[in-house]
Amino acid sequence: MRFSRQAGPCNKTLQLGFTLAETMIVLVIAAMMITLAIPRVDVTRYKADAIAQIVRTQLQNASRSAITRQHDVIVSFDTLGQQMVTAFDANNNGVVDTGERVSYRGLDTGILFADPAVNGVSGSAITSPISGASIGVVNGMPSLTFHRDGSVSSDAEVYVSIAARGPKMYRALVLTQATGRVDWYRLNTTTNKWVIAGL
């Protein structure tokens, strides 16, 4: 804002106010102070939680579909292509036949099925990102079969990771064979202990 007034008998105008350069400098300083004042949010943690929820939802949907359709649903884990393959096994023969419906759900970029190199949720050593006593193999991929009574073919632990600036973040999904229940856990990288996450 500029004001002008006469400066005596010489008829000189005196300019009061801010120039554009001064205003810009003030705005830049204010922006830098705001940037320093706002804490940084670690979105990697939220992304890891989100992918654990996505995998959990896929498994739960397979369980529900087996119950409502009254036939087996096979979920295979493509650990090379980083995706889940769900097949609706209408004739309950344990293989994916021509004409049976198949759907695919890829993991997001930077997220992998991965072995966390620490003991698993159950306390035993992990040898594979998909582990369990009776994990089947369908089309060369580790697989679980959800049955029409709500059970699943094996207790299982599924491990996913996301690359972070620091250490990788891991999430674990644990399936209960008798009920098909799925719980998920976060790995505390400080203590190397698994902590159950919210439902």
C-alpha positions as CSV (number, residue, x, y, z in Angstrom):
1,M,0.0,0.0,0.0
2,R,1.4,3.4,-0.9
3,F,0.7,6.7,0.6
4,S,1.9,10.0,-0.7
5,R,2.2,13.4,0.9
6,Q,3.7,16.6,-0.1
7,A,7.2,17.3,1.4
8,G,7.2,21.0,1.8
9,P,7.7,23.7,-0.7
10,C,9.9,21.7,-2.9
11,N,6.9,19.7,-4.2
12,K,8.7,16.3,-3.7
13,T,6.5,13.3,-3.1
14,L,7.5,11.0,-0.2
15,Q,6.5,7.3,-0.9
16,L,5.5,5.1,2.1
17,G,4.7,1.3,1.9
18,F,6.2,-2.0,0.8
19,T,7.6,-2.9,-2.5
20,L,6.9,-6.2,-4.2
21,A,10.4,-7.5,-3.4
22,E,9.9,-6.8,0.3
23,T,6.5,-8.6,0.3
24,M,8.0,-11.6,-1.4
25,I,10.8,-11.9,1.1
26,V,8.4,-11.8,4.0
27,L,6.3,-14.5,2.4
28,V,9.3,-16.8,1.8
29,I,10.4,-16.4,5.4
30,A,6.9,-17.2,6.6
31,A,6.7,-20.3,4.4
32,M,10.1,-21.6,5.7
33,M,9.0,-21.1,9.3
34,I,5.7,-23.0,8.7
35,T,7.6,-25.8,7.0
36,L,9.9,-26.2,10.0
37,A,7.0,-26.0,12.4
38,I,4.9,-28.8,10.8
39,P,6.0,-32.3,11.9
40,R,6.8,-34.7,9.1
41,V,4.4,-37.5,8.6
42,D,5.7,-40.9,7.9
43,V,3.4,-42.1,5.1
44,T,5.4,-45.3,4.7
45,R,3.8,-46.8,7.9
46,Y,0.3,-46.0,6.7
47,K,1.0,-47.5,3.3
48,A,2.3,-50.7,4.9
49,D,-0.8,-50.8,7.1
50,A,-3.0,-50.3,4.0
51,I,-1.5,-53.1,2.1
52,A,-1.9,-55.5,5.1
53,Q,-5.6,-54.5,5.2
54,I,-5.9,-55.2,1.4
55,V,-4.4,-58.7,1.7
56,R,-6.6,-59.3,4.8
57,T,-9.7,-58.2,2.9
58,Q,-8.8,-60.5,-0.1
59,L,-8.5,-63.5,2.2
60,Q,-11.7,-62.6,4.1
61,N,-13.6,-62.2,0.8
62,A,-12.3,-65.6,-0.4
63,S,-13.6,-67.2,2.9
64,R,-17.0,-65.5,2.5
65,S,-17.3,-66.5,-1.1
66,A,-16.6,-70.1,-0.2
67,I,-19.4,-70.1,2.3
68,T,-22.0,-68.3,0.2
69,R,-21.3,-70.1,-3.0
70,Q,-20.8,-73.5,-1.2
71,H,-17.7,-74.4,-3.1
72,D,-13.9,-74.1,-2.6
73,V,-12.1,-70.8,-3.3
74,I,-8.3,-71.1,-3.9
75,V,-6.1,-68.1,-3.1
76,S,-2.6,-68.4,-4.6
77,F,0.3,-66.1,-3.8
78,D,2.4,-65.1,-6.8
79,T,5.6,-64.1,-5.0
80,L,7.4,-63.3,-8.2
81,G,4.7,-61.2,-9.8
82,Q,3.7,-59.8,-6.4
83,Q,0.0,-60.5,-6.7
84,M,-2.7,-62.7,-5.3
85,V,-4.7,-65.0,-7.5
86,T,-8.2,-66.0,-6.4
87,A,-9.8,-68.9,-8.2
88,F,-13.4,-70.1,-7.7
89,D,-13.1,-73.9,-7.7
90,A,-16.7,-74.7,-8.6
91,N,-16.2,-78.5,-8.8
92,N,-13.9,-78.7,-5.7
93,N,-11.2,-80.6,-7.5
94,G,-8.3,-78.4,-6.2
95,V,-7.2,-77.2,-9.6
96,V,-8.2,-74.2,-11.7
97,D,-10.1,-75.6,-14.6
98,T,-10.9,-73.8,-17.9
99,G,-14.1,-71.8,-17.4
100,E,-13.7,-71.3,-13.7
101,R,-13.6,-67.6,-12.6
102,V,-10.2,-66.2,-11.7
103,S,-9.4,-62.7,-10.3
104,Y,-6.0,-61.0,-9.7
105,R,-5.0,-58.4,-7.1
106,G,-1.5,-57.0,-7.4
107,L,0.4,-55.5,-4.5
108,D,1.3,-51.8,-4.9
109,T,4.6,-50.6,-6.3
110,G,7.4,-51.2,-3.8
111,I,5.5,-53.8,-1.7
112,L,6.6,-57.4,-1.8
113,F,5.8,-60.7,-0.3
114,A,9.0,-61.0,1.8
115,D,10.7,-63.0,4.6
116,P,11.5,-60.5,7.4
117,A,14.6,-62.5,8.5
118,V,13.3,-62.6,12.1
119,N,11.2,-65.2,13.9
120,G,7.6,-65.3,12.8
121,V,4.5,-64.4,14.7
122,S,4.3,-67.9,16.0
123,G,7.9,-67.7,17.3
124,S,9.4,-70.1,14.8
125,A,11.9,-69.4,12.1
126,I,10.5,-68.2,8.7
127,T,11.7,-69.9,5.6
128,S,9.2,-68.4,3.1
129,P,6.9,-65.3,3.0
130,I,4.0,-67.8,2.8
131,S,4.4,-70.4,5.5
132,G,2.2,-73.0,7.2
133,A,1.9,-76.7,8.0
134,S,-0.2,-77.6,4.9
135,I,0.4,-74.9,2.3
136,G,-0.7,-76.3,-1.0
137,V,0.8,-75.6,-4.5
138,V,-1.5,-74.6,-7.4
139,N,0.0,-73.7,-10.7
140,G,3.4,-73.5,-9.1
141,M,2.3,-71.0,-6.4
142,P,1.9,-71.4,-2.7
143,S,-1.9,-71.6,-2.1
144,L,-4.6,-71.8,0.5
145,T,-8.0,-73.3,-0.1
146,F,-11.1,-71.8,1.7
147,H,-13.8,-74.4,2.2
148,R,-17.6,-74.0,2.3
149,D,-17.7,-74.7,6.0
150,G,-15.6,-71.6,6.7
151,S,-12.3,-73.4,7.3
152,V,-9.1,-73.0,5.4
153,S,-6.7,-75.8,4.2
154,S,-3.9,-74.7,6.6
155,D,-2.9,-72.4,9.4
156,A,-0.8,-69.8,7.6
157,E,1.4,-66.8,8.0
158,V,1.8,-64.3,5.1
159,Y,4.5,-61.7,5.3
160,V,4.6,-58.4,3.2
161,S,7.2,-55.6,3.3
162,I,7.6,-52.1,2.0
163,A,10.8,-50.3,1.3
164,A,11.3,-47.3,3.6
165,R,14.0,-44.7,4.0
166,G,15.3,-46.6,7.1
167,P,14.8,-50.3,7.7
168,K,12.1,-52.1,5.8
169,M,8.6,-52.3,7.4
170,Y,7.0,-55.7,7.7
171,R,3.4,-56.8,8.2
172,A,2.2,-60.3,9.0
173,L,-1.2,-61.9,8.4
174,V,-2.1,-64.9,10.4
175,L,-4.9,-67.3,9.3
176,T,-6.5,-69.8,11.7
177,Q,-7.3,-73.0,9.9
178,A,-10.5,-74.0,11.7
179,T,-12.3,-70.7,11.3
180,G,-10.6,-68.9,8.5
181,R,-10.0,-65.9,10.8
182,V,-7.3,-63.4,9.7
183,D,-5.4,-61.2,12.1
184,W,-2.5,-58.9,11.1
185,Y,0.6,-57.7,12.9
186,R,3.3,-55.1,12.7
187,L,7.0,-55.8,13.3
188,N,8.5,-53.5,15.9
189,T,12.0,-53.0,14.3
190,T,13.5,-51.9,17.6
191,T,12.6,-55.1,19.5
192,N,12.0,-57.4,16.6
193,K,8.7,-58.4,18.2
194,W,5.4,-58.7,16.4
195,V,2.5,-56.5,17.7
196,I,-1.1,-57.2,16.8
197,A,-2.7,-54.4,14.9
198,G,-6.2,-53.0,15.1
199,L,-9.0,-54.8,13.4
